Amino acid sequence: MSDAPVFSIWRGEVDSPDRLRIEARDGSVRDLRLQPVGNLSLGRVKQVGTEVNDLVYPDVASRLAARLRHDGVRWWLGRRQECSVPVQVGTRSLRRGEEAPLVHGSFVTVGAMRATMVDRRYVSRSVPAGTVDQASGLLARGGLEQEVATALQHADVYGLVLLHLHPGEGNPESPAAVRASVAVHRTWPSAVVASEGQTVGVIMRGEAAECVQQAKRALEVVQGQGVKVLACGYWILEGESANAGSEVELALDAIEATAGPAGHASGEVTDLRGMRQGLRMSIASDVLERALHPKHQMLLFGIEEQEALGRVGPKVVAALEHELAAIIATQVGPSAMVTSLAPGVMGACVPRKLNAGKLGVGVQCDWHARPPITDGKVELPRTLSWEAVMGTHAQARATELSRECRDAHGVLSALSGGLPYPIAGRVHAAIGAASSVERVKMLFDVLEGTWRFIAAVLAAAYFAKAAQPSSGEVGSGEGGEDDELRQIRAFHERVKTRSGLPLGSWRELARLAAKGFQGRTDPIGVLARQLLGVKLSENQTFDTLSNLLHSERNNFAHSHYNEARAGGDVREFEQMTRTFLRALRPLCAWTLVTVQRTEPDLYGESQTVEFIDHTGPYATGARRRIGFNSPIRLANVVYLARWRDGLVLPLEPFIRRLSNNDRFDLYWMDHLPRAGPCNMSAAVSGEPVQSTCDPRRLPPRFRSLLAEG
């Protein structure tokens, strides 16, 4: 919108009839003129007995097919009792004697006739969804934003006059918003008139004084229809055409705030822009201070795809911040304090009695329902991240969330950047999914890959540690055997013959192995507690979120899941996956590596290690070299390392780097290690391969399990 011109779709009243534009079978186009305005008959032939059809088209296939009538607001198409062919308006099939309204762009099918309703007041023959109000035939929210964008391209000053109506006025046959918008349209036939919920708006040319006079006249016109008006005001349009959606949202929020929750009528005309500047956007320090109170909670909302939005215009993100603040205030009400904590990130301090999850999803759904941002070439969908945070961490988390939302490849890419390849690779595959169904599947694969990796790390660490039966550890049972060892032995007995383990078994193995580090200062034990014991929100932990994702994954795998259903669910699953990935930050302190060569120094106290770094989404990894100050000799296997602390954990044989079809990749075992050939699969692609496991190279604890088996 910053470079390409935006054209008006509204023409206004003209001396021309409405039309049914028919696309014939040979590709030609023919118009049926709906005149005179009143009652018209449609059929295959001109006359049937004493009945005369006003509109005739052979493909209708029925001599007495349908009737069209105009109720003073819009056209209605009704299927006649004598009609023997299907009649459809949009996606609605009509029964005999049933009728449906026609507005601009409505698709009509009568027999073999395919036609589109063309309203004389519109410039273009077809318009996007959400542009036309189905109840009045005038503009809806999407059309109003298009006209505001057109007005902002002109040098003249324009204002948006808004009237907020009483929600209880009118009846289902004649709603108050329809009567009010039609009355305003008849008063100003060429002006842009639109309705959104209980609000009617009209675009006027002129400065503030002119808008005040026009608003007073509009108020008189609407009240003359017997409609109660709660608030009336004007909003002087400012900015560029790319900010049209933000201007409309801010104006609608201001008129709703002016009406107030009490719903009292007022005959005054309010300067909505001036009023709103004195009400919204609290000071950041005040919001952060209130968030520390035990009766309040903090929610962060991050505008995604900021890299692409910044290319549309330098002020787009700032304008969207104000629009987002208006949406949050509309959802929460006057009790919310909203401020900008970082570029593209809004913080909202709300009472703790409000359901944070319901509020966050409500704001997100409202944001996604807004029309996309366009730069004249492509449409950028509105995407939003939200999360509940503690007040003490709000500012730091807002800065981090802003960095994630500015990532050129999206939030998921930013969150997975420092994670090991088995997780980051699956996130990368989800980002590149070609369809919604495939994207949902890959998001669930992220869950499975994460738990398999955690299980492999914790199991390798548990079996690698030396047994200390005489240390008097908490939890020791009879015979000096740890409780967790008995549980792992029982687990091994159940699954030792399986060729592959499901997600539930990997999660069970991870939890059992983590019990072996309770009360210890072992670095892997600290990592296990940071991962499995993290509290993501007030009532949610990493394990409870995994349970929720696991349940959704089972529903996806065992039920009919089509593209439409996936398209509706993918946003929610992406939000859950983002929360899931944010809980994996402790893993970023460790590096998954494959050691290729070591060179000890002359005294054997340090060594130079050449390894492949498996951080990030690509299977090849990155070749690196580091000086390792430790006398420990490293083998050519896969390790989880923290070089700066001198910590290395061998993951052999759970994870291996193997060559298959002349290509190296990371593979992990599909089951617990056993003597002889073992089934392994690629960590991301799932390509199967077999690899031999030598029991002599396993840790003593695991060798004892194999010996018992």
N, C-alpha and C positions, 0 to 999 in steps of 0.2 A: 504494500500500500504506500510505502514511502516514495516509490518511483512511478509505479504504474497508475494511470488514472482510474478512479472509481466512478462508475456510471450509475445514475439514478435508475431505479426500477419502477418508480411511481410517476405516472403521467398526470393523474387527476381526472376530473370529469371532462369528457369530450363528447361531441355530437356524433357518436358512433355506437352501433349496437354491440352487445356481447356476442361471442361466436363459439361454436363447436368446431375445432380444427380437426379434420379427419385425415388420417394417413391411409391412402388407398393401397390396395394390394400391389399395384404396379409402381408404388413409390411416390405417386403424385399426392398433392395436398389440396383439399377442398374445404371451404368454410361453409357452415350452416349458420346463417345470421339469425340470432334469437330476437326477432322483432315481429309484431309489436310486443312490448313488454306486457306480460300478463300470463295467460294460459295458452300453451302450444302443444300440439300433438305430433308425435314422431312415428313414422311407419314406412313400410316398403313401397306402397303405392299412394297415389294422390287421394283417392276416394274409395271408401268401402261402404257400400250402401248409402246411407244418409250422412255418414261420418266423413269429414274432410281432414286430412293430415296437413298441418301447416309446414312441417319439415319432412322431406322425402329423401330417402337414400336406400338404394337397392340392397346393400349389404346388411341392413337391419334384419332382413329375413322374415320379419313378422309384419303383417299388414297393419295391425294395431299393437304397436310395441310399447310405447312409453308416453308419458305426459310430462311437460315441463311447466312449472309455474313460478312466478316471481312474487315473493311476499313483501316487497318493498325494501328488502335488505339484500337478499341473495336469491339465486335460482335453486329450485328443487327438481330432482328427476325422480319420477315415480313409475314403477312397473305396472302396466295395466293387467286387469284380470284376464283379458283375452290373449296376453303375450305368451308365446310358446317357446321363446328363445331366452337364454340367460342374459340377465342385466346386472352389471357390476359398476360400482362407483368406488374408485380406489381399490382397496382390497376387500370391500364389503359387497357381498352378493345379495341382491334384493329378491325378496319373495313377492308373489303376486299381491298387489295392493300396497306394497311398502314403498317408501320414498326416502331419498337421502339428499343432503344439501350439496350444491356445487359451488366451489370457489375457484379462484384463479389457479390453474395448474392441475386441477383434479382430472384424473384419468377415468374415462368412461368407456364401457364396453356394452354394446347392445347387439346381440347376435354376432355377426362377423365384423361389425363396425367398430373401429378403434379410434377414439377421439380424445382431445384434450380441451378442457374448458379454458377459454381465453377471455379474461375480464378486460373491458375496454379501458380501464383506468391504469393498466400496467403497461410498461414499455416492452419488456421481454415476454415472450410467450411461455417460458418455463422459468421457475424460480427454485432455489434450494429449499429443502425442508425447513420448517420453522419460520418461513418468511411471511406467510399469509395466515391470518387468524381465521380458523375454521368457523367460528360462530358469527362473525360479522362480514367476512370477505375483505376486510381492510388489512393493514399491515400488523404483523405480530412482532415479537422481540427481535428476531433476526432481520426482518425488513427494516425496522427502526434503526438498527445499528448500521445497516447499509446506507440509509438515507443520511444519518448523522455523519458517516464517513464522507459522503458526497458534499454535505454542507461545509465540512471542515476544509475542503479543498478550495472553497470560494474565498474571495477577499472580503466579502460582506460579513457582518456579524449576524449570527443566528442564535436563537434561544429555544430551549425545549420547555414548553408549558405542560405541566403535569397536574392531574386531578386524581386524588386518591378517594375512592368511593367506599361507602359503607358495605361490608361484605354481606349483610343480610338483606339488602335491597333487591327488588325484582323477583322474578319467578323463573322456573326452568325454561318456559317457553319464550320469555323475554327478559334475559338477564340485564342487570343494571349496566354492566360494562358495555354490552352491545347497544343498548338504547343511548347511552352517553356518547359512545364513539360515533354512531351513525348521526346523531344530532350535531356533533361538532363537525363531522364531514360535510353535512348539508349546509352548514354555516360557512365553511371555508372549503369549497369543492376541490380546489387545486392544492390545498395544503396537505402535508404528510400527516396522517392521523394513524395512530397505532394504539394497541391495548396489550397490557401485560398483567394478567391476574385481575386485580381490582383497580388498576391504575390505567388511566387514559392519557396519552400524550399527543401533542401536536407541535410540529416544528414551525417557528415563526421567524421571519426576517426582521431584524431591528435590534436596537440597543435595549438596555434594561427598562427604560421608561416605556418604550413601545411594547415590550413583552408584558409589562404590568397591565397596560390597558387591554391587551388581547387576552390575558389571563382572566381579568375581571369579566370580560364579555363571555369567555368560554364557561366561566362559573355560572353566569346567569343562564346560558343556554342549557347546561346540564341540569341545573336546578329546575328549569322550566319543564323538564321531562319527569319531574317527581322523584329524582334521584338525590339521595343525601350525600353530600361531599364532605369528607372528613378533613381534607387538606388540599390547598391549591398553592402552587408555586411555580417558579421559573428557574431554569438553569442555563446560564450563558455558556455556549459551547466554546471550548478552547482546546488548543493543541493541534496535532496532526491527525490525518485520517486513520492512521494505525491505532490511535487511541480511542476510536469510536466506541468499542465495546466497554472500555473503562469509563468513558463519559456517561454512557447509558446506565451502567451498573451503579455508579456513584449517585447519579440523579435519582434513580429509583430508590436507593437506600435512603437518600435524604428526604424524599417525600414520605416514605414509610415512617421515618423517625419523627417527621413533623406531625403526622397523623397521631402517633403515639399509641400505646397499648390500650388506653382508656376509650378511644374511639369517639371523641366529641367533635361535633361539627364546628367549622370555623369559616368565616367569610373573608379572612385576610389572605393576601397574596404574599408569599414568603420568598425571599431571595435564598434559594436552596444552596447555592455554592457558598455564599457567605455564612449561612447557618452551619453548613457541614464543616467548614474550616475551623469553626470554634468548638466542634464537638469531638472529632475523631483524632486518631493518632496521638496516643499518650507519649510522654517522655520515657525513653527506654529505662532509665534508672528507676523511675517510679514503678514501672511494670515489673522489673526484676525484684524490687523490694517487696512488692505485694506478693509475688510468687513464693517468697519464703514463708508466708503465713500458712499455718497448717490447714486453714479452711479454703485455700486456693490451690490451683494447679496450673502448670504451664504447658501449652501446646505450641509446637513449632510447625509452620507450614512453609514448605520450600517450593518455589516455582522452578520446574525442571526445564531442560533444553535452553538454558540461558545463553549458551554459545550461539545457537541458531537465532534466538530472539534478538540478540544484540546486533546481528547482521541486518535485521529488518529496519532498525532505527535505534539511535542511541538512547532515546527516552522511553522505549517500549517497556522494558523491565520495570522502570520506575512507575509508569502508568499502571502496569499490571499489579504492582504492589498495592496501590490505592484501591483498585478494583477488588483485589483479594481481601483487603481490610474491610471493605463494605460487605462482602459476602459473609465474612466471619461475624461482623457486628449484626447482620441480619439473622444469622443462625442462632446466635447467643442472646442477643438483646442488649439492653442498656447496661447490664452488669459486667460486660466484658471490657477489658483494657487491651488495646491492640497497638503494637508498635513495630517498627522495622529494626531488627537486631543485626542484620547483615544483608548484603546485596541479594535481593530476591527471596529473603527469608523473613516471614512475619511471625512475631510472637504474640500469643493471646493468653492472658491470665484470666481464668474463668473460675467460678465457684466449684469447689470439690464435689458438691452434691450433683453436679451435672455429669452425665455419662460421657467420659472423654472419647471412648471408641465411637459412640453414636454421633457425637458432635464432629469428630474428625472425618468420618465417612460421609456425613451430611454435607460438610464443606467441600469435600473432594468430589462428590457426585454433582453438586451444584456447579463447581468449577468445570468439570468435564462436560457438562451439558451446554456450556457457553459455545458460541460459534468459534471456529478456529481462527488463528492469526494468519494473515496472508501477506506475502510481500509482492504480490502481483504475478508470481510464477508458481509457487507451491504453497500449500496450506500446512501450517504447523499446528498440530493438535495441542490442546491445553492439557498438560500433565502436571500433577501436584503430588508432592510427598508430605506426609505429616507424621508426627510422633509426639508422644507425651514424655516430658523430661522433668527431672527434678529442678527446682528453682536455682539451686547452687551451681548446676552445670549448664544452665540455659544459654548463657552467652557463648561459652566455649563450643557447645554443641551446635549453636546457630552458625558460628563461623565455619565449622567443619561441614555442616549441611550445605552451606552456600558453595563451598569448594566442590562438593559432590555434584551439586546441581549445575555448576559451570563446566563440568567435564564434557568435552566435545563428543564423547561416545555415550553419554547418558549416565544416570545415577548408578545403575547396576554395574556398569564398567568401572566407575570410580570406586565402588565398594569392593569389587573383586580384584582390584589392581595389585594389592600386596599379598594376596592369598596364594596358597600352593596350587599348582597346575590342576590336580584332580578336581578342585572346586572352581577355580577361575576359568578353566576350560569349559566346564558345563555352563557357567554363566555366560560366557562368550557365545556358546552355541544357542542359548536361549535368546540372546540379543539378536542373532542373525536368523531366527526362525522365520519361515516364509508364510506361515498361517497362524491364526490364533490357537488352533488345536495343538499344533506343534510347539508353540511357545509355552502353553500350559504344561505340556508333557515335559519339556526341558526344564521348566521351573521346578517341577517335582523331582526331576533328575538331580537338580542342585541339592535338594534335601537328602536324597539317597547317597550321593557322592560325599556330602559333608559327613554324614554319620559313618560311612564306611571308612573314611580317612581317619576320623576321630577314633573309631574302634581299632583300626590297625595300629595307630600310634600308641594308644593306651595299652593294648594287648602286648605289643612289642616291649614297651617299658616295663610292664608287670612281669613278664617272663624273663626279662633281662636282669632284673634286680636280684641280688643274692638272697637266698632264704636265710632267716635268722630266727630259728625256733626258740632259742634261749634268751631272746632279748626282752621277753615280757611284754610284747606288744598288746595293746588293747584289742580284744576280739579273739585272742588265742583260745582254742578249744582243746579238747582232749587229744593227747598224743602230740601236742605242740603244733597242730595243724590250724592255720588261719581259717576263719569262717569264709572269707572270700575265696580261698583256694578250694574249699569243699564245694562252694557254689560253682566255681569255674569247672571243677572236675565233673559235677553233675551236668553242667551245660555242654561240656565236651562229649559226655556219654550220649546226649540226645542228638547232637548234630554231627558226630564224627563221620558218619557214613554218607552224609549229604554231599552232592556235587555242587551245590550252590545254596547260599543263605539269603533269606528275604531281609527286607529292611528292618523288620521287628527284631530279628535275631542279632543283627549288627548293633542295634541300639542296646539290646540286652547285654551283649558282650562289652560294650563301652561302659555301661553303668557298673557291671561286675568288676571290670578291671580298675575303674576309678576308686572303688572301695578299698583297694590295696594301698592307696596313698593317703588315706585319712589319718590325720594327726601327724603327718610327715612334712618336712620342708623340702622334699624332693622337687626339683624344678618342673618335672612332668606332672606331679601331683598338684602343684600350684596352677599349672596350665589347665588341668582337668577341672579344678574348682572354679577357675575364671570362666571356663566355657560352659560347664553344666550347671553351675550355681548362680550364673548371672541373672539379675532381675531386670527384665526388659521394660516393664511398666509396673503400675501399682499392683496388679493381680496376675502378672504373667511372667513366667520364667522361660528360659531356653527350652526346657523339656516340655512345658505346656504348649508353647508355640509349635514345637515339633509334633506333638500329639494332634494338634489341629490340622497341620499340613498333612500329616500321615493319613488322617481320616479323609481329607479332601482328595488325597492321592488315590485311596482305595475306591472312593466314589467315581473318580475319573476312569479308573482301570476296569471297573465292573459294571458300568452303566453306559447307556447310549449318550455319547457326548459329541454334538455336532458343532459346526463352525459358529453358528449364532449363539449357542450357549457359551462357547469358549470366549467369544468376543465380549460377552457381558461379564464374565468372571475374571478375565485376564488382569484387569486393573487391580482387583482385590488381591489376587495371588501375587502380583508384582509387589504390592505394598507389604504383604506378609514376608516375601522373600527378602526385601530390603531390610526389614527388621531382623530377620534371621541372619543376614550377612553382617549387619552391624554388630551382632553379638559375637562374631568371629574375630574381632580386632586383636585379641591376644595372640592369635596364630600368626599375625603379621610380624611379631618379634622373632619368629623362627623361620628358618629357610630349609626348604626341601631340596636336597642336593644328591647328585651321584658322583662319588669320588672316582676320578680316572687315574690319577698318578700322584704319588707323594715323594718328596725328596727331603730326607732328614738332614740336619746340619751335622757338622763334624762331631759335636758332643752329644747328639741325640736328644737335646732338650727342646728343640723346636723343629718344625718342618714346613716345607712349602707344599701346599695342597692345590692341585689343579682339579677343578670340579665343574659340573654342569648345574647351573642354578635353575630349578624348576618352579620359579615364581612367575605368575602371570598366565595368560590364556593359551600359550603356544607350546606344542609338544616338544619342539626342538630345544627349548631352553636357551640359556646363555652361558657360554664358556667363561669361567673366571679363574683367578689365581689369587691365593691369599697366604699370608704367613700365619701358621698355627702354632702358638706357644704351648705345646703339650707334648709329653713323651709318648702319648698313646699312638700306636700305629693304626692307621686307618686302612681298611680293606676297600676293594673296588665294588662297593655296594651302595645302596640308597640309604641316606641318613637324614634325620631331622636335626638341624644344627643351629646353635646360637654361638657363632664364632667368637664374638667379643667376650663371652663368659667362659669359653673353652668347653662348651657342652655339645656332645654329639650323641645321638641315639640311633643305632642301626635298626632299620626296618626290614631287614632280611629275615625270613623269606616272604613277609606279608606284601611288600611292594618291591618290584624289580624293574630295571630298565633293560628291555629285551629288543632284539632285532627280529622283525617279522615282515616278510615280503620286502626285504632290503630297506626297511625303514625302522628307526629306533623310536620307541614310545615307552611310556610308563605303564606297567601292568600290575594289577593286584589280584590276590587270590580270591576266588569266589567262595571259598570255604576255609576252615581251619587247616593249617599245614599238616600233612601226613607224609609218611615215607613213600617214595616212588613218584609217579607222574601226578601232577596237580593241575586242576583247571584254573586258568588265569584269564583275565579279560582286560582290555585296554581301559585305562582310568576314565576316559571321556567317551570314546567312540564305542566301547563295549566289544571290540573285535576279540574273539576267543583265541586262546593259544594254550598249549600244554607245556609245562616246565617241571623238571625233576627236582624234588626236595630231598636233600641228604640229611637224615636225622642227626648225624654226628655234628653237624654245624648248628644245630638248634641249641638254645639255652638249656641248662640242666632241668629247670622246672618243666619245660615243655617236653623234654625227652622222657621225663617220668610219666607224663600223661600218655605218651605214645607207647611206652613200655607196658603200662597197665592195659591199654587197649589191645 
